[in-house]
Amino acid sequence: MGIKAIAKAKNDVATVKLLVKHPMQMENKEKNQKPKFIEQLTVTHGGKTVYSMYPSMGVSKNPYIKFMLKGAKSGDTITVMWKDNTGESETKDFKLR
């Protein structure tokens, strides 16, 4: 799994594009697969939550998320964290360009 980000700031606004590598699988009794999906994704900037979502298993594999962030400048750091229904999680920091 993993998180990739492109985050560019210009004129006090950053465009953040995230690709979260995750299977986002639904339950499949025929293949004996348990559901595994992201329950929470949070992005923080300057100690404040600036973006959060609570997806379900209806979201496709390796979700792509794009949003705008006001009050950001080049060199700032954003922190991306996700947690899934199995308790697995990942946190990663990215610098804005």
N, C-alpha and C positions, 0 to 999 in steps of 0.2 A: 504494500500500500504506500501511499505517499501523497504529498501535496505539491503542486507546482503553481507558481504565481507570476503574473506580469502585473506590476503596479507602477504606473507612471503618473507623476504629479505635474500639473501645469496650471498656473494662475489660481492657486489656492484650492484646486480641485484635483483629486486623483481618480483615475479609472483603474479599478482592480478587477483582474480576471483570474479566476481560480479553477484549477482542474484537480479534483480530488479522486485519486485512484482508490476505488472501493467496489466490491462486487455487487452491492445493492441487490442481493438475491431474495426472491420470494420463496415461500415454503413450497416444496415439491415432494409430495408423499411418494410418488412413483420412483424418484431417484433418492429418496430418504434424505433430502436436503432440508435443513432447518433454515428459517429466515435469518438474514444477516443484512442489516441496513443501518444507515446513519440516522440517529435520533436527534442529534443536535449539532449544529455548526455555528461557531461564534468567531467574529473578527473583532479584535480590540486595537485601539490606536490611542496612545497617550493615557493608558489606564482606563479608558472608557469603551464600553461595547458600542461599536458603530454599525454592526450588521449581525443579525442572528436569524437562523432558520431552523425549523423542526420538520425535516422531510420524513417521509414514510417509505415503505417498500415499493411504492408506486413510482419512485424516481429512478431514472435509468442508471445503468452501470457507469462508473466514472463520471459523476456529475460535473458539469461546467457551470460556474456561477460568475456573473458579472454585475458590478455595482459601482456607483460613484460615491466618493468620500470628500466632503467639503472640509476645509480647514487643514488640509495636509500639504506638506511641502517635500521636495526632494531631500532624501536623507533620513526622513522619518521612518520609524519601524512600525509595521503592523504584525499582530500575532493572530494566526489562524489555528483554531482548535476544533476537532470533531470528536464525537463519541458515538459508538454504535450500540445496538441492542444487546450485544454479547459482552459489553464492558470494555471492548478494545477502544483505544483512543490514540490520537496523535496531535501534537502541538508543534508548530513551526513558525519562526520569525522570518519576515521579509523586509528588506529596505526598499523604500520608494525611490524610483529613479526620476 
